[in-house]
Amino acid sequence: MDWLRNTKSTFSRRRPSGIIGAAAFCGLIALGYAIVSVPNPTLKRRPKNAKEQGKKRRASPRGECTIPPVPVKHILGSFTLANPTSKRAVSDYVESQARDEKVLHAEKMKSERILGSDHDCWDVHTNKDRYWVITSPSNLYSQQYFPSLDFTLSFHIGVTARIMARSRGAPDDAQKGRLLPTWRRWEQAAETLDMAQEAEDFQAVGVKCRECLIQLVRSVAKPEMVPPGEEAPQRSNFISWSELIANAIAGGATAERIRGHLKAIAKSAWELTGWLTHANGATRQDGVFVLDATHTVLAAFGSAVIRHESGGPERCPKCGSYNLDVGFNPELMPRPYVYECEKCGWQSPEMRKPQA
């Protein structure tokens, strides 16, 4: 009410003259009392228990719409659909790499086919950490440092490409185990090509490829492949031995096309290696062409040899799938081949033997 007292004092010092001044003075005083006495409808006193009421309004509902708590990790597997064989393999891989950790949950997030290879992406929870596991080849990445799956997959593809560039050679472990000396010579030829600069260096690639093909004959040829009554060719006679080997490992009418293909590529690759060895103006492209042709021969003969020697089933005896993985273990001689179904997990008896 200070403004009212100030108003009164002002008018007391400056008294209005006449009837109009007196009326204005009285009206002003009445207006002041009206403003003070009329309550403001927008100003409401907040109750003392407003905080308690707010908390009650924000309380989680109890009933059918209640959001359940986070489930325990070790029971998540019962609520997801995944291949048990693949899931077990991923869990075993993580526990073999993180030896102090136990896998509680593994779930396949997605699968992408990149550059002809399938890469499965798994989200794996352990009792200490959480990982991305990406396959082909398998590797795990802590989600603490790789939070994005897409970024991790791109990183994995780049690392894989660099590793594959350094580890060229056999297309799979079975061929590498069965034809180890042969593939080692091919890798030496590839290293020679990487370091080559002059024509003489590229000619040396041809020499090493010829030695590689001869080593293939020495690793696969057997005396019983020679028909009765015929004389065995010399060990260095690659073309003659390649024909005998093709007849043995791809025999029968059903394998006629395969047999003809093996003979054709063997003869063509042998002639190419001889040409490069004596090519005075050899270039890097010539060396790459001959090296790839030699690789094609080794891979084709290796696949046919493993199929012939293993004598394994074409389909899984348990589920009937054709997705059988063939492995070569020289410690199991005289039957070094083992099988595992990648769909149902069936294994050949040799793989199920308890290890001492």
VENKAJO-V574082 format. One record per residue. N is the residue number from 1. PHI is phi in whole degrees, -180 to 180 (none if undefined). PSI is psi in radians with two decimals (NA if undefined). D_FIRST is the distance of its C-alpha to the first C-alpha in whole Angstrom. Layout:
[[N PHI PSI D_FIRST] [N PHI PSI D_FIRST]]
//
This chain:
[[1 none 0.21 0] [2 -65 -0.63 4] [3 -65 -0.55 5] [4 -71 -0.73 5] [5 -63 -0.69 6] [6 -64 -0.66 9] [7 -65 -0.75 10] [8 -62 -0.76 11] [9 -65 -0.62 13] [10 -66 -0.76 14] [11 -73 -0.44 16] [12 -71 -0.54 17] [13 -81 -0.59 19] [14 -116 1.41 20] [15 -69 2.36 21] [16 -72 2.65 22] [17 -107 2.37 26] [18 87 3.11 27] [19 -71 -0.64 26] [20 -65 -0.72 25] [21 -65 -0.70 22] [22 -66 -0.69 21] [23 -67 -0.70 21] [24 -63 -0.67 19] [25 -65 -0.78 16] [26 -67 -0.66 16] [27 -66 -0.67 16] [28 -64 -0.72 14] [29 -65 -0.70 11] [30 -66 -0.68 13] [31 -64 -0.67 13] [32 -63 -0.78 9] [33 -64 -0.57 9] [34 -69 -0.71 12] [35 -64 -0.70 11] [36 -71 -0.65 9] [37 -80 -0.46 11] [38 -78 2.15 14] [39 -74 2.60 15] [40 -84 2.06 17] [41 -69 -0.37 21] [42 -82 -0.23 21] [43 -100 1.90 19] [44 -120 2.45 22] [45 -73 2.26 22] [46 -78 2.29 25] [47 -64 2.74 28] [48 -66 -0.58 29] [49 -97 0.62 32] [50 -68 -0.70 32] [51 -63 -0.71 34] [52 -65 -0.69 37] [53 -66 -0.64 36] [54 -65 -0.70 37] [55 -64 -0.67 40] [56 -67 -0.64 41] [57 -69 -0.57 41] [58 -87 0.03 43] [59 -66 2.55 45] [60 -65 2.39 49] [61 -68 2.60 50] [62 -115 2.09 53] [63 154 -2.60 56] [64 -69 -0.44 59] [65 -93 0.13 56] [66 -69 2.27 56] [67 -75 2.17 57] [68 -70 2.74 60] [69 -71 2.95 60] [70 -64 2.20 62] [71 -70 2.76 65] [72 -67 2.42 68] [73 -63 -0.63 70] [74 -73 -0.14 73] [75 -104 -0.01 73] [76 -65 -0.53 72] [77 -61 -0.47 75] [78 -77 -0.17 76] [79 -110 0.15 73] [80 -122 2.69 75] [81 -105 2.09 78] [82 -156 2.76 80] [83 -70 2.04 84] [84 -59 -0.62 84] [85 -66 -0.84 87] [86 -64 -0.71 85] [87 -63 -0.73 82] [88 -66 -0.70 84] [89 -64 -0.72 86] [90 -66 -0.74 82] [91 -63 -0.74 81] [92 -64 -0.66 84] [93 -65 -0.78 84] [94 -64 -0.75 80] [95 -70 -0.46 81] [96 -75 -0.49 84] [97 -88 -0.74 82] [98 -104 1.49 79] [99 -67 -0.46 81] [100 -92 0.16 79] [101 -120 2.68 77] [102 -119 2.26 77] [103 -75 2.20 77] [104 -102 -0.51 74] [105 -159 2.44 74] [106 -139 2.22 75] [107 -137 2.28 75] [108 -78 2.15 76] [109 -91 -0.78 73] [110 -166 3.00 75] [111 -141 2.30 79] [112 -127 2.47 80] [113 -102 2.00 83] [114 -129 2.17 83] [115 53 0.71 86] [116 83 0.06 88] [117 -124 2.48 87] [118 -90 2.28 85] [119 -120 1.94 82] [120 -89 2.38 80] [121 -114 2.15 77] [122 -118 2.49 76] [123 -104 1.97 72] [124 -117 2.21 74] [125 -105 2.31 71] [126 -118 3.13 73] [127 -75 -0.09 72] [128 -128 -0.44 70] [129 -151 -3.14 70] [130 -136 2.32 70] [131 -128 2.69 72] [132 -97 2.29 73] [133 -118 2.11 77] [134 -118 2.33 79] [135 -98 2.99 83] [136 60 1.24 86] [137 -79 2.77 86] [138 -77 2.44 84] [139 -157 2.63 81] [140 -117 2.57 78] [141 -134 2.24 74] [142 -68 2.30 71] [143 -72 -0.19 68] [144 -66 -0.60 66] [145 -105 -0.32 68] [146 -127 1.32 69] [147 -71 -0.44 66] [148 -97 2.21 67] [149 -69 -0.71 70] [150 -64 -0.73 71] [151 -64 -0.72 71] [152 -64 -0.70 73] [153 -64 -0.74 75] [154 -63 -0.72 76] [155 -64 -0.72 76] [156 -64 -0.72 79] [157 -64 -0.73 81] [158 -64 -0.78 81] [159 -65 -0.71 82] [160 -63 -0.72 84] [161 -62 -0.70 86] [162 -69 -0.67 86] [163 -67 -0.74 88] [164 -65 -0.57 90] [165 -66 -0.53 91] [166 -88 -0.35 92] [167 -118 0.94 94] [168 -73 2.69 96] [169 150 -2.28 99] [170 -62 2.48 100] [171 -71 -0.35 98] [172 -154 2.97 98] [173 -68 -0.56 98] [174 -64 -0.78 101] [175 -68 -0.67 103] [176 -64 -0.65 102] [177 -72 -0.66 104] [178 -75 -0.67 107] [179 -119 0.85 108] [180 -60 -0.87 106] [181 -61 -0.61 109] [182 -67 -0.83 109] [183 -69 -0.53 105] [184 -64 -0.70 105] [185 -66 -0.63 107] [186 -65 -0.71 105] [187 -63 -0.64 102] [188 -64 -0.67 104] [189 -64 -0.67 105] [190 -66 -0.70 102] [191 -65 -0.66 101] [192 -63 -0.69 104] [193 -67 -0.66 102] [194 -63 -0.62 99] [195 -91 -0.15 101] [196 -70 2.52 103] [197 -134 -0.63 103] [198 -108 2.99 107] [199 -61 -0.65 109] [200 -63 -0.60 111] [201 -67 -0.70 108] [202 -71 -0.54 108] [203 -64 -0.60 111] [204 -65 -0.51 111] [205 -64 -0.71 108] [206 -62 -0.69 111] [207 -63 -0.79 113] [208 -68 -0.59 111] [209 -68 -0.63 110] [210 -65 -0.74 114] [211 -62 -0.61 114] [212 -65 -0.76 111] [213 -66 -0.68 113] [214 -64 -0.68 116] [215 -65 -0.57 114] [216 -60 -0.78 113] [217 -62 -0.76 116] [218 -65 -0.50 117] [219 -84 -0.41 114] [220 -112 -0.60 115] [221 -63 2.48 119] [222 -135 2.61 121] [223 -59 -0.60 125] [224 -70 -0.14 125] [225 -76 -0.32 123] [226 -80 2.21 126] [227 -60 2.59 129] [228 -59 2.40 132] [229 88 -0.06 135] [230 -109 2.67 133] [231 -88 2.41 132] [232 -69 2.38 129] [233 -68 2.88 127] [234 -67 2.68 126] [235 -62 -0.51 123] [236 -85 -0.08 122] [237 -83 1.49 123] [238 -66 -0.77 120] [239 -63 -0.79 120] [240 -64 -0.76 123] [241 -69 -0.61 121] [242 -64 -0.60 118] [243 -69 -0.72 120] [244 -66 -0.70 121] [245 -66 -0.74 118] [246 -62 -0.69 117] [247 -64 -0.56 119] [248 -82 -0.76 119] [249 -89 -0.23 115] [250 -134 0.97 115] [251 -85 2.91 118] [252 94 2.85 118] [253 -70 -0.56 118] [254 -70 -0.41 114] [255 -104 0.40 114] [256 -62 -0.77 116] [257 -66 -0.72 113] [258 -64 -0.74 111] [259 -62 -0.77 115] [260 -65 -0.64 115] [261 -65 -0.74 112] [262 -61 -0.76 113] [263 -66 -0.69 116] [264 -68 -0.82 115] [265 -71 -0.54 112] [266 -66 -0.78 114] [267 -66 -0.74 116] [268 -64 -0.77 114] [269 -65 -0.68 112] [270 -64 -0.73 115] [271 -67 -0.63 116] [272 -66 -0.74 113] [273 -64 -0.67 113] [274 -65 -0.69 117] [275 -64 -0.80 116] [276 -66 -0.59 113] [277 -61 -0.55 115] [278 -111 0.18 117] [279 -81 1.92 115] [280 -67 -0.57 115] [281 -104 0.65 112] [282 -64 2.49 110] [283 -121 3.08 106] [284 -65 -0.67 103] [285 -62 -0.63 103] [286 -64 -0.73 106] [287 -65 -0.72 105] [288 -63 -0.72 102] [289 -63 -0.80 104] [290 -69 -0.67 107] [291 -64 -0.74 105] [292 -66 -0.67 103] [293 -64 -0.69 106] [294 -65 -0.71 107] [295 -62 -0.69 104] [296 -62 -0.72 105] [297 -65 -0.81 108] [298 -63 -0.76 107] [299 -67 -0.72 104] [300 -68 -0.82 107] [301 -66 -0.66 109] [302 -63 -0.76 107] [303 -64 -0.73 106] [304 -68 -0.65 109] [305 -65 -0.79 110] [306 -65 -0.71 108] [307 -64 -0.67 108] [308 -74 -0.80 112] [309 -75 -0.58 112] [310 -69 -0.69 109] [311 61 0.43 110] [312 -82 3.01 107] [313 -72 2.60 106] [314 -75 -0.50 104] [315 -128 2.77 102] [316 -67 2.23 100] [317 -65 -0.34 102] [318 -92 -0.87 99] [319 -114 -0.13 97] [320 81 0.15 99] [321 -76 2.58 97] [322 -87 -0.05 98] [323 -83 1.24 96] [324 -104 2.27 98] [325 -98 2.18 97] [326 -103 2.27 100] [327 -120 2.76 101] [328 -123 2.14 103] [329 -129 1.82 104] [330 -62 -0.32 107] [331 -72 -0.25 107] [332 -97 0.24 108] [333 -55 2.47 111] [334 -88 0.03 113] [335 -118 1.46 110] [336 -84 -0.03 108] [337 -94 2.39 106] [338 -128 2.74 103] [339 -133 2.61 100] [340 -149 2.28 97] [341 -82 2.16 95] [342 -80 -0.07 92] [343 -98 -0.85 91] [344 -110 -0.17 92] [345 89 0.11 92] [346 -61 2.46 96] [347 -128 2.61 98] [348 -69 2.77 102] [349 -57 -0.58 104] [350 -63 -0.58 104] [351 -79 -0.39 100] [352 -88 -0.03 100] [353 -68 2.33 102] [354 -65 2.35 100] [355 -84 2.39 100] [356 -76 NA 102]]
//
